[in-house]
Amino acid sequence: MERNSVIDLKNVSIYHIREPRRRFTSAARHLRGCELVLSDVNLCIGRGEMVYLIGKVGSGKSTLLKTLYAEIPLVAGEGWVAGYDLRKLRRKDIPYLRRRMGIVFQDYRLLTDRNVFSNLHYVMKATGWKNETDIRRRIEEMLQLVGLTHKEYKMPFQLSGGEQQRLAIARALLNDPEVLLADEPTGNLDPAAAEGVMALFRQITERGCSVVMSTHNVGLIEEYPSRTIRFAQGRIEEIDLRSLLGI
């Protein structure tokens, strides 16, 4: 793994595993029943970088993200994420890998029966935090970062879509991850809320956390330009989207 990188993939082929119960038991033996999604993937992402993943639905963006957070095993090529070798990753190591990353989804995935504070408190207890003073201090810090300081006792249904996504981002950042993976995080948001999320992502990268974001929203990339990876015909390539658009 490159010294200053948080993600490093070399000559990777990514498969959709049709038998998830077998995914971490000799997965390489089961490639005959799997679907090749991406091949010849070479990608290095440095610390504090913002990287967009673009491409049509079904082009492999979400599958790549799932490989990075070990929902799908890496069975061909070499891959490291946050210091973990994906080829050697054992099932018991997965929770520890995920503590070094944050994951944000389009549909928020909040606990609907708990308020804002309890959503974050639950995650911290589940990931090993024990000191209540430290927990409360960290929650306060994260709510301040995402602009929800005065909403800690609101239920998720009482928040706007943008606020719910910012809460999801706060949850993803609780354990001070090295990289945040975001799968269409603005897909359900109006333009103003989407811009708020993008401004927050910029702050996050300035703090040294990398952000890898799949998106169909070219307008956001124009406003917040950064490295862009295009997915097409089973491969990826880095492009200069602004030059292609003539801006």
HELIX and SHEET records of a PDB file:
HELIX    1   1 PRO A   20  ARG A   22  5                                   3    
HELIX    2   2 ALA A   27  GLY A   33  5                                   7    
HELIX    3   3 LYS A   61  LEU A   68  1                                   8    
HELIX    4   4 LEU A   86  LYS A   88  5                                   3    
HELIX    5   5 ARG A   91  ASP A   93  5                                   3    
HELIX    6   6 ILE A   94  ARG A   99  1                                   6    
HELIX    7   7 VAL A  116  ALA A  126  1                                  11    
HELIX    8   8 GLU A  132  VAL A  146  1                                  15    
HELIX    9   9 THR A  149  LYS A  151  5                                   3    
HELIX   10  10 PRO A  156  GLN A  158  5                                   3    
HELIX   11  11 GLY A  161  LEU A  173  1                                  13    
HELIX   12  12 PRO A  191  GLU A  206  1                                  16    
HELIX   13  13 VAL A  218  GLU A  223  1                                   6    
HELIX   14  14 LEU A  241  LEU A  245  1                                   5    
SHEET    1   A 4 GLU A  35  GLY A  46  0                                        
SHEET    2   A 4 SER A   5  HIS A  16 -1                                        
SHEET    3   A 4 ALA A  76  VAL A  81 -1                                        
SHEET    4   A 4 TYR A  84  ASP A  85 -1                                        
SHEET    1   B 6 MET A 101  PHE A 105  0                                        
SHEET    2   B 6 VAL A 179  ASP A 183  1                                        
SHEET    3   B 6 SER A 210  SER A 214  1                                        
SHEET    4   B 6 MET A  50  GLY A  55  1                                        
SHEET    5   B 6 ARG A 227  ALA A 232  1                                        
SHEET    6   B 6 ARG A 235  ILE A 239 -1                                        
END                                                                             
